[in-house]
Structures are given as C-alpha cells and as structure tokens.
Amino acid sequence: MENSAYFDKYEERLTEVLVQYCTGLGMMNGQLLTAEELDEKWNEIAPEYMVNAVPQIQEYPTVSVAWAGYLGMGIAVLWDKEWDKYRNDVDLYNSFVTPRGFDCMDEYIAEELLGVDIESKEFTEIEGLMRNCGMTAVAMIRKENIEPQSPDAFYVFARTVKVMFKVGVSIALKRLGYKYEKVTIANPTHN
C-alpha cells in the first residue's frame, strides 16, 4: 500500500483525539489499555465487521464506526472472564450480532456482557460516549477529503474502526479495574 505512512499518521491522530476525549470524561487514563490477544482477535473478526458496517456508512455513519467500540468492550469482557473458552472461537463475531442483529449489537453488549441496564444512567453515559467518539471519528474522516467509495476511503474507514475497537477495549478494561503501572525491575548484580 503506497499510502501506508499517511494512514498510520491518520490512525495516530485519531487515537490521540479519542484517548484525550475519553480521558477527560474519566473513561481512560491517558492511554489505550490493550492486550496483544485482543488486537489479534480484531484482525480475525474485522473482515466480518466490515461486511456489516460498510453498508451502514451512507445512512448511519456514526453507527458504522461506533459499533466497533462496543465490539471492543464486549471482547474485553470475554477476555477478562473466560478467554480460554473464546480465544479460538471462529464464530465469535456472530455471537455478538446474531442475538439481536447488527443494529442492536450495542444494546446486547451493554446488557448481556457489560451488565448495564439499558434504562440506566450508566447505559446513557456509555451510549453518549460511543456516539460522540463515533461522531468525532466520522468528522475526522470527512476532514481528510477522500473521494467516497475509493480505496483510500475504505482504508481510512478500516483504520477508524480499528481505533474504535481499541478504544472500546480500553474503556472496558479500565471499567474492569485494569491499569498500567510503572514497574522498576532491579538489575541483579553479578559476582
């Protein structure tokens, strides 16, 4: 891909903006929390996600982006609870979509995996956060002035949903009590 440096820079900028926004709301601590296994799982399920999300772009651009964040939250919860059970599940993505469909995946993940009542203040906060992250991401896509339905548009969208997935993972991990801590390892002296 000849524009990989451009796409890398775009992804970096989007990540910075969303991490800063989420940190300001107390949903992150200034950086993405992640696990290599979760990034690998995104790489596995991203093509399936794209099949559902791309047709939504025209009418529901925020949903097409934000639902990747919900997916990240759901997978982070499974990682925390029973990853050995889900790690090799080739149908994992469909387990998020099938119960209520792509359009209601947000509610399914919030209720069934995060344990948040959709009538609660917490659900409203999560929904507002994901909507605002999605709207911010869509605005950043539009600022790129990329020709719609072009290969570059697809790559920017793919990078955007990847960032949203990571944001969702990070929000869920923080919610579950994970955090990065600075650790000093003493260098043993040799005799």
Secondary structure, DSSP 8 states (H G I E B T S, - for coil): -TTHHHHHHHHHHHHHHHHHHHHHTTSSSSS----HHHHHHHHHHHHHHHHHHGGGTTT-HHHHHHHHHHHHHHHHHHHHHHHHHHTT-TTHHHHHHTTT-GGGHHHHIIIIIS---TTSHHHHHHHHHHHHHHHHHHHHHHHT---TTSHHHHHHHHHHHHHHHHHHHHHHHHHTT--------------
